[in-house]
Structures are given as structure tokens and as C-alpha cells.
Amino acid sequence: MLPGSPSRDSQRQQRVQRRGTVGLYFVAALSVLAGMTDAIGFMATGDFVSFMSGNTTRLAVSLGSAELGPVLRLALVISAFVLGNALGVIVAARSGRRHWPLLGVIALLLAVAGMLPEPMQLLALLAAVTAMGMINAVVEEVNGLPIGLTYVTGALSRFGRGLGRTLLGQQRLGWRVQLVPWSGMFIGAVLGVLLEQRFERAALLASALTALLLAVVSWKIPRRWQLRYMPR
């Protein structure tokens, strides 16, 4: 080996670091998309698009109050989210775990949701919810660290546990990155509120455009890195 040339281990470490950095930027952008869509959907319809914990609690309350209409609506919303996650895995597997086909389908669903007329609001809501279910299959982990795109409660929980262990003097890596999806979702939600106030449900077209732009960006991500973001 020539003097001053990096060792193989050093080069490998640099590649892993670059892959992780790109992955976190991608996660941040996807979380912005999720937060924006959730805020638009909530303000336009009164239902959460990606926050199924909230919808589950609302379902239980409606069930306890014997409100059949909300029970059926929320049951459909939760089912659409589960279906979206399943479809996301299927599309990812069939496309060789590439991001752009999956993001393309998400963009299409969000565009449909934004263009459907007001009498078809429930169908628009279900299309947006399905899209948010699918987005969870785009990136599932970065350098072995689990990442949640539409459920930031888990991210805050992992961050809090990591903080506690650090205060105890335990050396744990990776817990700080859990703030990335939370921050992205928060910023996206603020953008979503501003867009919905101006364009109402048609603001979902901005979400569709964002998903399409992310699909284009994903072309630039090396194939071998994409495989590490979407584990088997």
C-alpha cells in the first residue's frame, strides 16, 4: 500500500458514512412530504391521513358513542393505510426495490386525491391515506437504524430512550438521527397548513409534485444504496 493512501477499511467507512448522510437527507424530504400531506388532509377532511394512532383512538371513541357513520369512515381509513403499506412492499419488491416506481405511484394517488370533486371527498381521503401507507416502504432503515416516516411517536420514543442511556453514561450511537423524521414531519405540516389555507384540498397536488420530484431525485441515488434502505 502506498504511503498516505487510505486503507480499505477507511474507504469502506467513508462509503457507509456517505450512504447514511444521503439516506438521512432522503428521509427528511420524505418526512416533509408525509407531514405536508397529513396536515392538508386533516384540515380538508377532519381525518388524519398518516397518524393512525389518532384515528384508532377516534374509532374507539366513535364506537363507544355508537356513532355508526364515523366508525365506518375511520375503519375504512385505517384499512386503507394497512393496504397502502402492503402495496408499498409489493411495488418495491416487483420493481427490484427501486424508489422511483413506488414514489411514482404515490404521486399518482396524491394527484387523484387532489383533483377529485368535493362529493367524492371520502374517496380522495382514502387515496391519500393509501399513498401515505405506501411511503413507509420507500425507506425502512438507514445504516441499520430503523426509520419511521409517518409515525414519529416511535422516533421520539427512540430519541428519548437514547437520551436517557446517554445521561447514564452508556455509549449508544444513532439515537440523535431519530429527530430527522420528526423535524421533517413538523416542517412539512407547517407547509401543509399554509397550502391548505390557500388551495384547500387541491393543495394535495403540491404533495403529488413533491413525490414526483423525489422520484426523480431517487434516480441519482446509487442502486446498491437503495437496496440498503429497503431491506428484504
PAMARBA-175580 format. One record per residue (C-alpha): residue number from 0; z, x, y. Coordinates in steps of 0.25 Angstrom, whole numbers. Layout:
N
NODE zaba     z     x     y
NODE  NUM     Z     X     Y
...
This chain:
232
NODE zaba     z     x     y
NODE    0     0     0     0
NODE    1    -4     6    14
NODE    2     8     9    23
NODE    3    11    -3    33
NODE    4     3   -13    24
NODE    5    11   -26    21
NODE    6    15   -28     7
NODE    7    10   -39    -2
NODE    8    24   -46    -1
NODE    9    23   -45    14
NODE   10     9   -51    15
NODE   11    14   -62     6
NODE   12    26   -65    14
NODE   13    17   -66    27
NODE   14     7   -75    20
NODE   15    19   -84    16
NODE   16    24   -84    30
NODE   17    11   -88    36
NODE   18     9   -99    26
NODE   19    23  -104    29
NODE   20    20  -104    44
NODE   21     7  -111    43
NODE   22    13  -121    34
NODE   23    24  -124    43
NODE   24    15  -126    55
NODE   25     7  -135    46
NODE   26    20  -143    42
NODE   27    23  -144    57
NODE   28    10  -150    60
NODE   29    10  -160    48
NODE   30    24  -164    53
NODE   31    19  -167    67
NODE   32     9  -176    60
NODE   33    19  -183    52
NODE   34    29  -185    64
NODE   35    18  -190    73
NODE   36    13  -200    62
NODE   37    27  -205    59
NODE   38    30  -207    74
NODE   39    17  -214    76
NODE   40    19  -223    64
NODE   41    33  -226    67
NODE   42    30  -230    81
NODE   43    18  -238    78
NODE   44    23  -246    66
NODE   45    39  -244    65
NODE   46    38  -237    52
NODE   47    39  -223    48
NODE   48    27  -216    43
NODE   49    33  -204    37
NODE   50    48  -206    37
NODE   51    50  -213    24
NODE   52    65  -211    25
NODE   53    66  -220    37
NODE   54    56  -230    30
NODE   55    65  -230    18
NODE   56    77  -234    26
NODE   57    70  -245    33
NODE   58    65  -250    20
NODE   59    79  -251    15
NODE   60    84  -258    27
NODE   61    72  -268    27
NODE   62    75  -270    12
NODE   63    89  -273    15
NODE   64    86  -283    26
NODE   65    75  -290    17
NODE   66    64  -287    27
NODE   67    52  -288    18
NODE   68    41  -284    28
NODE   69    48  -271    31
NODE   70    51  -268    17
NODE   71    37  -269    12
NODE   72    31  -261    24
NODE   73    41  -250    22
NODE   74    39  -250     7
NODE   75    24  -248    10
NODE   76    27  -237    20
NODE   77    35  -229    10
NODE   78    26  -231    -1
NODE   79    14  -226     8
NODE   80    22  -214    11
NODE   81    24  -211    -4
NODE   82    10  -214    -7
NODE   83     6  -204     4
NODE   84    14  -193    -2
NODE   85     8  -195   -15
NODE   86    -7  -196    -9
NODE   87    -4  -183    -2
NODE   88     0  -176   -14
NODE   89   -13  -181   -21
NODE   90   -22  -178   -10
NODE   91   -16  -164    -9
NODE   92   -18  -162   -24
NODE   93   -32  -167   -24
NODE   94   -36  -159   -12
NODE   95   -31  -146   -18
NODE   96   -18  -146    -9
NODE   97   -26  -144     4
NODE   98   -21  -150    16
NODE   99   -33  -155    23
NODE  100   -37  -167    14
NODE  101   -23  -172    14
NODE  102   -22  -171    29
NODE  103   -36  -178    30
NODE  104   -31  -190    22
NODE  105   -18  -191    31
NODE  106   -27  -190    43
NODE  107   -36  -202    38
NODE  108   -23  -210    35
NODE  109   -17  -208    48
NODE  110   -31  -211    55
NODE  111   -32  -224    48
NODE  112   -17  -228    51
NODE  113   -20  -225    66
NODE  114   -33  -234    66
NODE  115   -29  -246    58
NODE  116   -27  -258    67
NODE  117   -13  -264    70
NODE  118   -14  -275    60
NODE  119   -15  -264    49
NODE  120    -2  -257    54
NODE  121     4  -256    40
NODE  122    -8  -250    34
NODE  123    -8  -240    45
NODE  124     6  -237    43
NODE  125     4  -235    28
NODE  126    -8  -226    30
NODE  127     1  -217    40
NODE  128    12  -217    30
NODE  129     3  -213    19
NODE  130    -2  -201    27
NODE  131    12  -196    30
NODE  132    15  -197    16
NODE  133     3  -188    13
NODE  134     6  -178    23
NODE  135    18  -173    15
NODE  136     9  -168     5
NODE  137     2  -159    15
NODE  138    13  -148    15
NODE  139    25  -149     6
NODE  140    31  -135     8
NODE  141    29  -122    15
NODE  142    32  -109     8
NODE  143    40  -117    -2
NODE  144    48  -125     9
NODE  145    48  -140     7
NODE  146    42  -147    19
NODE  147    42  -162    23
NODE  148    32  -167    33
NODE  149    36  -181    35
NODE  150    51  -181    31
NODE  151    58  -172    40
NODE  152    72  -176    35
NODE  153    70  -167    23
NODE  154    66  -156    33
NODE  155    79  -158    42
NODE  156    87  -158    29
NODE  157    82  -145    24
NODE  158    83  -139    38
NODE  159    98  -143    39
NODE  160   101  -138    25
NODE  161    95  -125    28
NODE  162   102  -124    41
NODE  163   115  -127    34
NODE  164   113  -116    24
NODE  165   109  -106    35
NODE  166   122  -109    42
NODE  167   129  -106    29
NODE  168   122   -92    29
NODE  169   112   -96    18
NODE  170    99   -90    20
NODE  171    88  -101    17
NODE  172    74  -100    22
NODE  173    65  -111    27
NODE  174    74  -121    32
NODE  175    70  -120    46
NODE  176    56  -124    43
NODE  177    61  -138    40
NODE  178    61  -140    55
NODE  179    46  -139    55
NODE  180    42  -152    49
NODE  181    54  -159    57
NODE  182    49  -153    70
NODE  183    34  -157    67
NODE  184    38  -171    64
NODE  185    46  -173    76
NODE  186    35  -167    85
NODE  187    25  -176    78
NODE  188    34  -188    80
NODE  189    35  -186    95
NODE  190    20  -185    96
NODE  191    18  -197    87
NODE  192    27  -205    97
NODE  193    19  -201   109
NODE  194     6  -204   102
NODE  195    10  -218    97
NODE  196    15  -222   110
NODE  197     1  -219   116
NODE  198    -8  -223   104
NODE  199     1  -232    95
NODE  200    -3  -231    80
NODE  201   -17  -225    84
NODE  202    -9  -212    86
NODE  203    -9  -210    71
NODE  204   -24  -205    74
NODE  205   -17  -193    80
NODE  206    -9  -191    67
NODE  207   -23  -192    60
NODE  208   -29  -182    69
NODE  209   -17  -173    67
NODE  210   -18  -174    52
NODE  211   -33  -171    53
NODE  212   -31  -158    61
NODE  213   -20  -154    51
NODE  214   -30  -155    40
NODE  215   -40  -146    48
NODE  216   -29  -136    51
NODE  217   -25  -136    36
NODE  218   -39  -130    33
NODE  219   -34  -117    39
NODE  220   -22  -116    30
NODE  221   -25  -107    18
NODE  222   -27  -115     5
NODE  223   -17  -106    -2
NODE  224    -6  -110     9
NODE  225   -10  -125     8
NODE  226    -7  -124    -7
NODE  227     7  -119    -4
NODE  228    10  -130     6
NODE  229     7  -141    -5
NODE  230    14  -137   -17
NODE  231    10  -143   -31
